[in-house]
Amino acid sequence: MEAASFTSTSQLLTVGSSSASSTTTSFSSYSSSSQSLRLLRYKPNAKALNCKSSRSFSVRSSAEDSVVTLLDYGAGNVRSLRNAIKHLGFDIKDVQTPEDILKAKRLIFPGVGAFAPAMDVLNNKGMAEALCTYIEQDRPFLGICLGLQLLFESSEENGPVKGLGLIPGVVGRFDSSKGIRVPHIGWNALEIAKDTQILDDIGNSHVYFVHSYRAMPSDENREWISSTCKYGDNFIASIQRGNVHAVQFHPEKSGDVGLSVLRRFLNPKSGRTQKLVQGNASKLAKRVIACLDVRTNDKGDLVVTKGDQYDVREHTKENEVRNLGKPVDLAGQYYNDGADEVSFLNITAFRDFPLGDLPMLQVLRYASENVFVPLTVGGGIRDFKDGNGRYYSSLEVASEYFRSGADKISIGSDAVYAAEEYLKSGVKTGKSSLEQISRVYGNQAVVVSIDPRRVYVKDPKAVEFRTVKVRNPGPNGEEYAWYQCTVSGGREGRPIGAYELAKAVEELGAGEILLNCIDCDGQGRGFDIDLIKLISDAVSIPVIASSGAGAVEHFTEVFRETNASAALAAGIFHRKEVPIQAVKEHLSKEGIEVRM
C-alpha cells in the first residue's frame, strides 16, 4: 500500500484542512517552514496588537451570495465545519491574504487549538489588523470556540497573551477546585441572555463544548453577551453585537441544532427548515458514545468488528474475523440514532506505517461529511520510521488524522511507555506523543486509552500499586485487586497500574481517559464499577467508561455509582441488541440528564 501524501510537521501545523475537491488553500500554506515553526516558538511577551491602526484597507466588491469566506489558520479539525457549510449549500473561499478578509461578504473564524499559537499566526500574517477592521465595520462575522476567545483582551493560556482586544475581559482556565472536570467536554445547556437570530432554533437543546478556558461575564462586556452556560460558574457561551457573532460551542459538532445555528448565520432570511426536537437541557449531559473497532478481515476488506476479551475472531472452523458492518455506514447510522460521539479504534495491522493507512483516513473523511458530532480515532499514533528509514513524529501522524476529520486522537500503548518513563524520572521531556500533540492542539484533543486487567491479591500491601476492595472476590477468595495496564492490544502486561497510569497521563497533558477493562470486554454483564470509580475519583479530567455494557441498566449503574462523564459501547449497538435511543430514554427516565 502506498503512503498517504503529507507535508512536514511545520506545514501540518499551518496548512488549513480542506476537502479533496477544494481548489483553494488557506493563507497559512503560503508560509515558509521557518515562519510556520513559530507556532511552536510562541513567546507570551509578544507586543500588543493595536487594532486601532491608521493603516487603510480597500474593500472590493462583495462575493457571490453562495460563498462563505473561511479564516482557517490550520490548527485542528476544520473539515467538519467545511462539510457542514457545504451540507447547507454554500461554497467556501479560504483566506490567503488580509485583503481576502476585507473582501468577504460573510466571514467564519473557526479557532481550534491554543490561544498563543493562533494569535502568533494572525499577527505574523497581518490577519489580526484586517480582522479587527472587518469586525469594527459591523460586517457579518461568526467566530467559533477559540474564534470567540481571541476577540477578548487577553488569555491566561500559556500567558498572559494579548488578544484582539475587541471585547473587555480576560480568558481564564476553568477552576477544577470547584468540583468540575477540566476540560469542559460534552453537551451542555445555554441560558439565552438576549434575542439573537442565530440562536432562535436552539430552544432547550444541548450543544457541544470542548475547551479548558473560558471568558467570564462582567459589567464591561455585558452588552456583548447573547448566552451563557453553567459549568462551575456561568461563562460566556456566545456573543452578539450587530452583525458580529461568536460562539464558544461547536455548531458543526452539535447535530441538527448546531446546523441550524450555521444556517441562520449564513442565510439570515431563512426560516426553520425542519422542526427540531425540543429537549429539556439544564446542565452538562452524560454522553453515550458508539465505538467502532475497525480492521481488515481476511479478505482485505475494512470492517467493523467486536472482540470477546479482545479476541475478534469467530469461534468456528473458519476462525474468520467478525464482520458487523461497514465503518462509514455504521457511523452515519449511529449519528442518526442519537450517539453523542463516534469513536473509531483502528485495530488493523497498519501499526508499522500509520500514514500508509489510507483506508482509515478515507473512513474519517467520508464519515465527517454526514456525521456532525465529534469523531475520535485511535490506533498506531506514535513516532515511527518507514521502510526507507524516514522518521515521522507522532505529531505528523496525528495532524494527518485531524486533517482527515478527527476531532480527538486516542493514544494507547505509547502513553503507557511515556507514563512509565515519567514516573521513573520525574521529568517531562516534551517528546512523547501525548505531550507533543496536547501542546499544539490542546489537551482537549488527546484521549488516553487504558487497557487493564484485574490482578487479584489477598493483601493490598503485597503490591506497590493502588488496589481496591472488589465487589466480587477472586477465584481463591481474594478480596482485593489491582489493575495491570497492558499494551499491544492487551497481549503484553506492563509494570504499571491503571491508577498510576491515569495520574501520570493527566500530568503529561491528556484531556480525557477512555477506560477499558479486558476482563469485562464482550461479556455483557456490566461495566467494571470498581475500576471506573477508582480512576474517575483519582483524576480531574473526564473519564469514559468502556467494556461490558449489555443492557440499558448498566448505563444507569455506571453514571449513578461513579464519576464517569460518558459511557461507551460497541457490540450491543452493532448487533442492535440495545438501541442508543433506548439507552437515552432509560437514563432520562431515571433522572440522569442526556441529550435527546
Secondary structure, 3 states (H helix, E strand, C coil): CCCCCCCCHHHHCCCCCCCCCCCCCCHHHHCCHHHHHHHHCCCCCCCCCCCCCCCCCCCCCCCCCCEEEECCCCCCCCHHHHHHHHHCCCEEEECCCHHHHHHCCCEEEEECCCHHHHHHHHHHCCHHHHHHHHHHCCCCEEEEEHHHHCCEEEECCCCCEECCCCEEEEEEECCHHHCCCCCEEEEECCEECCCCHHHCCCCCCCEEEEECEEECCCCCCHHHEEEEEECCCEEEEEEEECCEEEECCCHHHCHHHHHHHHHHHHCCCCCCCCCCCCCCCCCCCCEEEEEEEEEECCCCCEEEECCECCECECCCCCCCECCCCCHHHHHHHHHHHCCCEEEEEECCCCCCCHHHCHHHHHHHHHHCCCCCCCEEEECCCCCEECCCCCEECHHHHHHHHHHHCCCEEEECHHHHHHHHHHHHHCCCCCCCHHHHHHHHHCHHHEEEEECEEEEEECCHHHCCCCCEECCCCCCCCCCEEEEEEEECCCCEEEEEEHHHHHHHHHHHCCCEEEECCCCCCCCCCCCCHHHHHHHHHHCCCCEEECCCCCCHHHHHHHHHHCCCCEEEECHHHHCCCCCHHHHHHHHHHCCCCCCC
